[in-house]
Amino acid sequence: ELLVRESGGIVTDFAGGHNHFSSGNIVAGNPRIVKSIVQAMSNEISDALKR
């Protein structure tokens, strides 16, 4: 996470939140790409993976 943040990126879970440490579900990259990935995934993944 530190490397991503130091380079200007963000790290979120599949729902765009900050629960990635406990869930193990990680989306990382520059803010624009992460936003696009999370939006695309939101309709495709189950509610269990969004937690």
PyMOL Python script that loads the backbone (N, CA, C, O; Angstrom):
from pymol import cmd

cmd.read_pdbstr("""\
ATOM      1  N   GLU A   1       0.827  -1.190   0.000  1.00  0.00           N
ATOM      2  CA  GLU A   1       0.000   0.000   0.000  1.00  0.00           C
ATOM      3  C   GLU A   1       0.871   1.254   0.000  1.00  0.00           C
ATOM      4  O   GLU A   1       0.567   2.225  -0.691  1.00  0.00           O
ATOM      5  N   LEU A   2       1.930   1.231   0.759  1.00  0.00           N
ATOM      6  CA  LEU A   2       2.794   2.408   0.846  1.00  0.00           C
ATOM      7  C   LEU A   2       3.348   2.800  -0.522  1.00  0.00           C
ATOM      8  O   LEU A   2       3.364   3.982  -0.864  1.00  0.00           O
ATOM      9  N   LEU A   3       3.798   1.832  -1.298  1.00  0.00           N
ATOM     10  CA  LEU A   3       4.347   2.135  -2.624  1.00  0.00           C
ATOM     11  C   LEU A   3       3.305   2.770  -3.532  1.00  0.00           C
ATOM     12  O   LEU A   3       3.606   3.714  -4.262  1.00  0.00           O
ATOM     13  N   VAL A   4       2.085   2.257  -3.489  1.00  0.00           N
ATOM     14  CA  VAL A   4       1.016   2.804  -4.327  1.00  0.00           C
ATOM     15  C   VAL A   4       0.706   4.235  -3.913  1.00  0.00           C
ATOM     16  O   VAL A   4       0.605   5.120  -4.763  1.00  0.00           O
ATOM     17  N   ARG A   5       0.557   4.465  -2.626  1.00  0.00           N
ATOM     18  CA  ARG A   5       0.229   5.813  -2.139  1.00  0.00           C
ATOM     19  C   ARG A   5       1.363   6.811  -2.406  1.00  0.00           C
ATOM     20  O   ARG A   5       1.110   7.957  -2.780  1.00  0.00           O
ATOM     21  N   GLU A   6       2.587   6.380  -2.217  1.00  0.00           N
ATOM     22  CA  GLU A   6       3.729   7.270  -2.457  1.00  0.00           C
ATOM     23  C   GLU A   6       3.834   7.675  -3.922  1.00  0.00           C
ATOM     24  O   GLU A   6       4.377   8.734  -4.235  1.00  0.00           O
ATOM     25  N   SER A   7       3.321   6.842  -4.817  1.00  0.00           N
ATOM     26  CA  SER A   7       3.378   7.174  -6.244  1.00  0.00           C
ATOM     27  C   SER A   7       2.115   7.883  -6.724  1.00  0.00           C
ATOM     28  O   SER A   7       1.939   8.086  -7.925  1.00  0.00           O
ATOM     29  N   GLY A   8       1.231   8.263  -5.790  1.00  0.00           N
ATOM     30  CA  GLY A   8       0.041   9.032  -6.149  1.00  0.00           C
ATOM     31  C   GLY A   8      -1.204   8.203  -6.364  1.00  0.00           C
ATOM     32  O   GLY A   8      -2.235   8.730  -6.784  1.00  0.00           O
ATOM     33  N   GLY A   9      -1.127   6.917  -6.086  1.00  0.00           N
ATOM     34  CA  GLY A   9      -2.276   6.040  -6.278  1.00  0.00           C
ATOM     35  C   GLY A   9      -3.101   5.883  -5.021  1.00  0.00           C
ATOM     36  O   GLY A   9      -2.791   6.451  -3.974  1.00  0.00           O
ATOM     37  N   ILE A  10      -4.159   5.097  -5.146  1.00  0.00           N
ATOM     38  CA  ILE A  10      -5.011   4.787  -4.000  1.00  0.00           C
ATOM     39  C   ILE A  10      -5.215   3.281  -3.924  1.00  0.00           C
ATOM     40  O   ILE A  10      -5.052   2.564  -4.911  1.00  0.00           O
ATOM     41  N   VAL A  11      -5.572   2.819  -2.735  1.00  0.00           N
ATOM     42  CA  VAL A  11      -5.847   1.407  -2.490  1.00  0.00           C
ATOM     43  C   VAL A  11      -7.209   1.325  -1.827  1.00  0.00           C
ATOM     44  O   VAL A  11      -7.449   1.985  -0.816  1.00  0.00           O
ATOM     45  N   THR A  12      -8.108   0.517  -2.391  1.00  0.00           N
ATOM     46  CA  THR A  12      -9.439   0.343  -1.821  1.00  0.00           C
ATOM     47  C   THR A  12      -9.805  -1.132  -1.824  1.00  0.00           C
ATOM     48  O   THR A  12      -9.075  -1.969  -2.355  1.00  0.00           O
ATOM     49  N   ASP A  13     -10.954  -1.435  -1.217  1.00  0.00           N
ATOM     50  CA  ASP A  13     -11.520  -2.768  -1.365  1.00  0.00           C
ATOM     51  C   ASP A  13     -12.428  -2.762  -2.594  1.00  0.00           C
ATOM     52  O   ASP A  13     -12.504  -1.756  -3.298  1.00  0.00           O
ATOM     53  N   PHE A  14     -13.114  -3.869  -2.858  1.00  0.00           N
ATOM     54  CA  PHE A  14     -13.936  -3.980  -4.065  1.00  0.00           C
ATOM     55  C   PHE A  14     -15.093  -2.985  -4.096  1.00  0.00           C
ATOM     56  O   PHE A  14     -15.613  -2.675  -5.167  1.00  0.00           O
ATOM     57  N   ALA A  15     -15.502  -2.480  -2.921  1.00  0.00           N
ATOM     58  CA  ALA A  15     -16.607  -1.526  -2.858  1.00  0.00           C
ATOM     59  C   ALA A  15     -16.116  -0.080  -2.857  1.00  0.00           C
ATOM     60  O   ALA A  15     -16.924   0.845  -2.773  1.00  0.00           O
ATOM     61  N   GLY A  16     -14.811   0.122  -2.948  1.00  0.00           N
ATOM     62  CA  GLY A  16     -14.262   1.470  -2.920  1.00  0.00           C
ATOM     63  C   GLY A  16     -13.997   1.983  -1.520  1.00  0.00           C
ATOM     64  O   GLY A  16     -13.700   3.163  -1.332  1.00  0.00           O
ATOM     65  N   GLY A  17     -14.102   1.103  -0.537  1.00  0.00           N
ATOM     66  CA  GLY A  17     -13.892   1.496   0.854  1.00  0.00           C
ATOM     67  C   GLY A  17     -12.488   1.179   1.336  1.00  0.00           C
ATOM     68  O   GLY A  17     -11.582   0.914   0.546  1.00  0.00           O
ATOM     69  N   HIS A  18     -12.330   1.212   2.649  1.00  0.00           N
ATOM     70  CA  HIS A  18     -11.013   1.017   3.255  1.00  0.00           C
ATOM     71  C   HIS A  18     -10.928  -0.293   4.033  1.00  0.00           C
ATOM     72  O   HIS A  18     -10.147  -0.402   4.979  1.00  0.00           O
ATOM     73  N   ASN A  19     -11.716  -1.278   3.647  1.00  0.00           N
ATOM     74  CA  ASN A  19     -11.769  -2.548   4.357  1.00  0.00           C
ATOM     75  C   ASN A  19     -10.847  -3.596   3.731  1.00  0.00           C
ATOM     76  O   ASN A  19     -11.001  -4.786   4.008  1.00  0.00           O
ATOM     77  N   HIS A  20      -9.903  -3.184   2.902  1.00  0.00           N
ATOM     78  CA  HIS A  20      -9.082  -4.137   2.163  1.00  0.00           C
ATOM     79  C   HIS A  20      -8.157  -4.960   3.049  1.00  0.00           C
ATOM     80  O   HIS A  20      -7.800  -6.077   2.673  1.00  0.00           O
ATOM     81  N   PHE A  21      -7.759  -4.453   4.206  1.00  0.00           N
ATOM     82  CA  PHE A  21      -6.896  -5.237   5.087  1.00  0.00           C
ATOM     83  C   PHE A  21      -7.624  -6.454   5.640  1.00  0.00           C
ATOM     84  O   PHE A  21      -7.059  -7.547   5.668  1.00  0.00           O
ATOM     85  N   SER A  22      -8.845  -6.286   6.071  1.00  0.00           N
ATOM     86  CA  SER A  22      -9.567  -7.415   6.657  1.00  0.00           C
ATOM     87  C   SER A  22     -10.238  -8.295   5.610  1.00  0.00           C
ATOM     88  O   SER A  22     -10.375  -9.501   5.818  1.00  0.00           O
ATOM     89  N   SER A  23     -10.659  -7.712   4.484  1.00  0.00           N
ATOM     90  CA  SER A  23     -11.340  -8.519   3.461  1.00  0.00           C
ATOM     91  C   SER A  23     -10.364  -9.220   2.528  1.00  0.00           C
ATOM     92  O   SER A  23     -10.665 -10.294   2.007  1.00  0.00           O
ATOM     93  N   GLY A  24      -9.198  -8.620   2.313  1.00  0.00           N
ATOM     94  CA  GLY A  24      -8.239  -9.178   1.364  1.00  0.00           C
ATOM     95  C   GLY A  24      -8.560  -8.844  -0.078  1.00  0.00           C
ATOM     96  O   GLY A  24      -7.849  -9.268  -0.989  1.00  0.00           O
ATOM     97  N   ASN A  25      -9.625  -8.087  -0.295  1.00  0.00           N
ATOM     98  CA  ASN A  25     -10.036  -7.686  -1.647  1.00  0.00           C
ATOM     99  C   ASN A  25      -9.438  -6.322  -1.951  1.00  0.00           C
ATOM    100  O   ASN A  25      -9.798  -5.328  -1.320  1.00  0.00           O
ATOM    101  N   ILE A  26      -8.525  -6.270  -2.918  1.00  0.00           N
ATOM    102  CA  ILE A  26      -7.757  -5.052  -3.158  1.00  0.00           C
ATOM    103  C   ILE A  26      -7.888  -4.584  -4.598  1.00  0.00           C
ATOM    104  O   ILE A  26      -7.759  -5.365  -5.541  1.00  0.00           O
ATOM    105  N   VAL A  27      -8.148  -3.291  -4.744  1.00  0.00           N
ATOM    106  CA  VAL A  27      -8.068  -2.605  -6.036  1.00  0.00           C
ATOM    107  C   VAL A  27      -7.079  -1.466  -5.811  1.00  0.00           C
ATOM    108  O   VAL A  27      -7.263  -0.652  -4.906  1.00  0.00           O
ATOM    109  N   ALA A  28      -6.031  -1.406  -6.632  1.00  0.00           N
ATOM    110  CA  ALA A  28      -5.002  -0.385  -6.443  1.00  0.00           C
ATOM    111  C   ALA A  28      -4.593   0.204  -7.783  1.00  0.00           C
ATOM    112  O   ALA A  28      -4.545  -0.497  -8.794  1.00  0.00           O
ATOM    113  N   GLY A  29      -4.300   1.496  -7.780  1.00  0.00           N
ATOM    114  CA  GLY A  29      -3.845   2.167  -8.988  1.00  0.00           C
ATOM    115  C   GLY A  29      -4.067   3.653  -8.870  1.00  0.00           C
ATOM    116  O   GLY A  29      -4.294   4.170  -7.776  1.00  0.00           O
ATOM    117  N   ASN A  30      -4.003   4.351 -10.001  1.00  0.00           N
ATOM    118  CA  ASN A  30      -4.245   5.792  -9.930  1.00  0.00           C
ATOM    119  C   ASN A  30      -5.738   6.024  -9.680  1.00  0.00           C
ATOM    120  O   ASN A  30      -6.561   5.184 -10.045  1.00  0.00           O
ATOM    121  N   PRO A  31      -6.092   7.143  -9.069  1.00  0.00           N
ATOM    122  CA  PRO A  31      -7.481   7.366  -8.655  1.00  0.00           C
ATOM    123  C   PRO A  31      -8.510   7.207  -9.770  1.00  0.00           C
ATOM    124  O   PRO A  31      -9.582   6.650  -9.533  1.00  0.00           O
ATOM    125  N   ARG A  32      -8.217   7.673 -10.956  1.00  0.00           N
ATOM    126  CA  ARG A  32      -9.178   7.579 -12.061  1.00  0.00           C
ATOM    127  C   ARG A  32      -9.434   6.120 -12.449  1.00  0.00           C
ATOM    128  O   ARG A  32     -10.579   5.727 -12.674  1.00  0.00           O
ATOM    129  N   ILE A  33      -8.382   5.333 -12.526  1.00  0.00           N
ATOM    130  CA  ILE A  33      -8.520   3.931 -12.904  1.00  0.00           C
ATOM    131  C   ILE A  33      -9.233   3.138 -11.813  1.00  0.00           C
ATOM    132  O   ILE A  33     -10.109   2.327 -12.111  1.00  0.00           O
ATOM    133  N   VAL A  34      -8.867   3.364 -10.555  1.00  0.00           N
ATOM    134  CA  VAL A  34      -9.520   2.653  -9.451  1.00  0.00           C
ATOM    135  C   VAL A  34     -11.011   2.957  -9.444  1.00  0.00           C
ATOM    136  O   VAL A  34     -11.824   2.051  -9.260  1.00  0.00           O
ATOM    137  N   LYS A  35     -11.380   4.211  -9.639  1.00  0.00           N
ATOM    138  CA  LYS A  35     -12.800   4.585  -9.677  1.00  0.00           C
ATOM    139  C   LYS A  35     -13.520   3.830 -10.788  1.00  0.00           C
ATOM    140  O   LYS A  35     -14.619   3.319 -10.574  1.00  0.00           O
ATOM    141  N   SER A  36     -12.920   3.753 -11.958  1.00  0.00           N
ATOM    142  CA  SER A  36     -13.530   3.043 -13.089  1.00  0.00           C
ATOM    143  C   SER A  36     -13.668   1.553 -12.812  1.00  0.00           C
ATOM    144  O   SER A  36     -14.695   0.950 -13.124  1.00  0.00           O
ATOM    145  N   ILE A  37     -12.633   0.961 -12.225  1.00  0.00           N
ATOM    146  CA  ILE A  37     -12.670  -0.473 -11.921  1.00  0.00           C
ATOM    147  C   ILE A  37     -13.751  -0.774 -10.893  1.00  0.00           C
ATOM    148  O   ILE A  37     -14.523  -1.718 -11.060  1.00  0.00           O
ATOM    149  N   VAL A  38     -13.811   0.022  -9.829  1.00  0.00           N
ATOM    150  CA  VAL A  38     -14.812  -0.205  -8.777  1.00  0.00           C
ATOM    151  C   VAL A  38     -16.219  -0.048  -9.343  1.00  0.00           C
ATOM    152  O   VAL A  38     -17.102  -0.837  -9.011  1.00  0.00           O
ATOM    153  N   GLN A  39     -16.445   0.950 -10.188  1.00  0.00           N
ATOM    154  CA  GLN A  39     -17.764   1.131 -10.802  1.00  0.00           C
ATOM    155  C   GLN A  39     -18.125  -0.053 -11.686  1.00  0.00           C
ATOM    156  O   GLN A  39     -19.258  -0.531 -11.643  1.00  0.00           O
ATOM    157  N   ALA A  40     -17.183  -0.530 -12.481  1.00  0.00           N
ATOM    158  CA  ALA A  40     -17.449  -1.666 -13.367  1.00  0.00           C
ATOM    159  C   ALA A  40     -17.720  -2.936 -12.569  1.00  0.00           C
ATOM    160  O   ALA A  40     -18.565  -3.745 -12.953  1.00  0.00           O
ATOM    161  N   MET A  41     -17.013  -3.111 -11.470  1.00  0.00           N
ATOM    162  CA  MET A  41     -17.177  -4.313 -10.652  1.00  0.00           C
ATOM    163  C   MET A  41     -18.454  -4.285  -9.830  1.00  0.00           C
ATOM    164  O   MET A  41     -18.985  -5.342  -9.491  1.00  0.00           O
ATOM    165  N   SER A  42     -18.960  -3.105  -9.503  1.00  0.00           N
ATOM    166  CA  SER A  42     -20.081  -2.997  -8.565  1.00  0.00           C
ATOM    167  C   SER A  42     -21.317  -3.762  -9.017  1.00  0.00           C
ATOM    168  O   SER A  42     -22.063  -4.269  -8.180  1.00  0.00           O
ATOM    169  N   ASN A  43     -21.546  -3.855 -10.306  1.00  0.00           N
ATOM    170  CA  ASN A  43     -22.716  -4.583 -10.801  1.00  0.00           C
ATOM    171  C   ASN A  43     -22.445  -6.062 -11.013  1.00  0.00           C
ATOM    172  O   ASN A  43     -23.377  -6.833 -11.242  1.00  0.00           O
ATOM    173  N   GLU A  44     -21.188  -6.470 -10.942  1.00  0.00           N
ATOM    174  CA  GLU A  44     -20.819  -7.841 -11.277  1.00  0.00           C
ATOM    175  C   GLU A  44     -20.498  -8.724 -10.083  1.00  0.00           C
ATOM    176  O   GLU A  44     -20.580  -9.947 -10.191  1.00  0.00           O
ATOM    177  N   ILE A  45     -20.136  -8.139  -8.949  1.00  0.00           N
ATOM    178  CA  ILE A  45     -19.727  -8.959  -7.811  1.00  0.00           C
ATOM    179  C   ILE A  45     -20.858  -9.099  -6.802  1.00  0.00           C
ATOM    180  O   ILE A  45     -21.765  -8.269  -6.744  1.00  0.00           O
ATOM    181  N   SER A  46     -20.787 -10.155  -6.015  1.00  0.00           N
ATOM    182  CA  SER A  46     -21.825 -10.412  -5.018  1.00  0.00           C
ATOM    183  C   SER A  46     -21.690  -9.452  -3.842  1.00  0.00           C
ATOM    184  O   SER A  46     -20.645  -8.833  -3.644  1.00  0.00           O
ATOM    185  N   ASP A  47     -22.756  -9.341  -3.074  1.00  0.00           N
ATOM    186  CA  ASP A  47     -22.731  -8.477  -1.893  1.00  0.00           C
ATOM    187  C   ASP A  47     -21.681  -8.947  -0.887  1.00  0.00           C
ATOM    188  O   ASP A  47     -21.094  -8.132  -0.176  1.00  0.00           O
ATOM    189  N   ALA A  48     -21.445 -10.254  -0.827  1.00  0.00           N
ATOM    190  CA  ALA A  48     -20.450 -10.787   0.106  1.00  0.00           C
ATOM    191  C   ALA A  48     -19.053 -10.258  -0.207  1.00  0.00           C
ATOM    192  O   ALA A  48     -18.269 -10.017   0.711  1.00  0.00           O
ATOM    193  N   LEU A  49     -18.733 -10.076  -1.471  1.00  0.00           N
ATOM    194  CA  LEU A  49     -17.412  -9.562  -1.843  1.00  0.00           C
ATOM    195  C   LEU A  49     -17.297  -8.060  -1.636  1.00  0.00           C
ATOM    196  O   LEU A  49     -16.189  -7.525  -1.620  1.00  0.00           O
ATOM    197  N   LYS A  50     -18.402  -7.380  -1.481  1.00  0.00           N
ATOM    198  CA  LYS A  50     -18.382  -5.934  -1.260  1.00  0.00           C
ATOM    199  C   LYS A  50     -18.147  -5.585   0.203  1.00  0.00           C
ATOM    200  O   LYS A  50     -17.976  -4.412   0.537  1.00  0.00           O
ATOM    201  N   ARG A  51     -18.136  -6.575   1.071  1.00  0.00           N
ATOM    202  CA  ARG A  51     -17.964  -6.326   2.513  1.00  0.00           C
ATOM    203  C   ARG A  51     -16.520  -6.263   2.891  1.00  0.00           C
ATOM    204  O   ARG A  51     -16.196  -6.061   4.061  1.00  0.00           O
TER     205      ARG A  51
END
""", "prot")
cmd.dss("prot")
cmd.show_as("cartoon", "prot")
cmd.util.cbc("prot")
cmd.orient("prot")
